[in-house]
Amino acid sequence: IQSIPELLDAAVKRFGSAVALRKRAEAGVWSMYTWTELRHRVLETAAGLVEWGLRAGDRVAILSNTRIEWTLADYSIMSAGGVSVPLYHSYSRAQVTYCLNNSRARVVFVEGREQLELLRSIRGHLNYLEKVVSFQLTGSNEPDEFHLDSLRRQGRKRLGDRDRSAIPLGQGVGIDDPATIV
C-alpha cells in the first residue's frame, strides 16, 4: 500500500458492507454509510475534481466543522491526486486568506452559507481559488460556486457506465507524494 486512497480500497475489500460512518439526521435517527458506499461517493467526487481539471499535486482546501462530508472531501481530494488543506472553521478572514494563498488552493470545500459568505468577503484577495463546493444547499447562482451533489454528478458523467469497483482510488499517487498540508 502506497497511499491513503489505497488504504481506503483495502478497508473496502476487508469490511465492504460494514458501517464506516454514521450521521445523525435528527434526534434518535441515524443514517449510515458502508465502506462500499463511502468508496462510491469518494470515487464520484474525485472524478468530478478531475473533470474540473485537478492535477496531481494541486491543493484543495476544506473549511468546515467535522462532518461526514469533510471525510468524503478529504478522501476524494487525495484520490484525485490532490493535496488536502484542512482549515479550522473558526479561522479569521485573514487566516483563511493566508492559508488559501500560501497553499495555492484551487478549490475549497465549505460547510455552508457562513463559510461561503466569508469566502465572498475575501474573494478579491484570493489569488488561486477557482471554485467553491458547499456541503449544504446555499441557493447560490454564482458560476464558481457549486453544491457537492453537482460535483458528484459531474464525476458520474465522467465515469460513465464503467464498473466502479474495478477503478482503483488514487491512481498515480505514490508513497512520497504529499497527502495534506496542515
N, C-alpha and C positions, 0 to 999 in steps of 0.2 A: 504494500500500500504506500503510495507516494504523495497523497494529498487528502485534504479534508473531504472533498466530494467522493473520493474512493472509500473513505471511512463510512460515509452515508450509504453508499452502494452495498458495502459489506454488512451494515446493520439491516438493510432491507432484505438481503439474502438470508440473514440469520433470523430476523424477527417478523418479516413480512406483514402479517395480519394482526400482530400485537399492537397495542396502543402506543404511539410515540409521543403524542401531545394531547392535552386536554384544554378546552377553552370553556370558561363559564359564560354561557349566554345570558343567564339571569339567575336569580336565587334558586339554587337547587337543580338547575338544568345545565347539563354539560354537553358540549359537542366534542367529538374525539376524532383524531386523525391517526390512522395506522401508519406504520413506516412506509408501506407501499403508497398510500395516499399522499404522504408528505413528499416522497420522491417524485410522484407525478406532478405535483404543484411546483416543486423546485425546477424540474425539467422544463415545464411550460414557461415559467418566469425567466429562467436562464436563456431559453430560446428567444423570448421577447427582447431581452437585453442585447443578444447577438443580432437580432433583426434590426435593432436601433443602431448598430454599428459598434457595439462594445468590443474592444480588442483586448488581447491578453495584456495584463498589467494595468489596464485603465482602472481608475479609482471610482468607487461608488459609495456614497455615504448613506448612513441610516440615522435619522433624527427622530427618535421615538422612545416612549416608555417600552419596557419589556412586554412583549405580547407574542402570540403565535406568528403573526405576520413578520415580526422582527426576525425570528428564527428562519422563516421562509426566505426573506430577503437576503440574509447573511449567507445561507447555503447557496442560493441562486446566484449571487454575485460571484462567489468562488467557483461555482460550477460552470459559469460562463467564462472563466479565466480572469475575472476582475479581482481587484483588491478591495476588501470591505473596510470602510472607515466609519466605525460607530461613534456617534456623538451623543453626549448626555442631553436628554430632553430639557434639562434645566440651564443649558448654556445661554449666555447673553448673546445679543446680536453681534457684538464684537468677537466673541469667542467662536461663534458659528462662522462668521465671515473669515476669520483667520484660518480655521480648520479646513473649510471648503477650498479656500485659495491655496493654502500651503500643501494640501494633499492633491490639488488639481482635480477634484471630483467633478466628473462629467454629469452624473446623475445623482439624485438624492431621493431616498425613500423617506416619507414623513408619516407621522401617525394620523394627522387630520388637519382641521381648519387652523388651529392655533399655530402649528409649526409652518403651515403654508403661508399664513399671514406674516410670520417672522421672515420667511424667505422673500416674500414680496417686498418687504420693507428694506431689504438689503440687496435686492437683485442687481441694482446698478453697480454694486461693488464686487460682484462675483464674476471672476474672470474666466472661469472654465465651465460653469454649470450650463447644461443644455436642456435637461428635462427633470421634472419632479413627479414622483409617483406617490400618491396618497393611499394609505391603508383604508381610510374611511371615505365615504362619499362626501364631497365638498360642494358639488354643484358648479365647479369651475368650468368655464368655457375658454380658458386661456389655451393657446395652441401648444404650449410646452408643459402643461400640467395634465396628468393622467391619473386615473384610478387603477389600482392593482389589477382588477379584472380586465381592464383594457389591455394592459401589458401582457397578461396571460393569454388573452385572445390572439394577440399578435404572435405569441410563441406557438400556440396551437396551429395557427396558419402556417408558420414556418416549418413546423414538424410534419405537417400533412398527415397522411394516413400510415406513417411508418410505425412499426412496433416499438412503443415507448420503452418497454422493458429491455430491449436489445441495445438501446443507446446509452453508452456509459456516461456518467457525470464527470465533468472536469477534464474532458479530453485535452491533452496538451499541457495540463498543469502538472508540474514536477515538484519534487521534494525541496528544491532550492528556491522556488517561486514564492514571493510574499503572499500571505493569505489575508492579513489585516494590518491596518495602521491604527494604533491606539495612542 
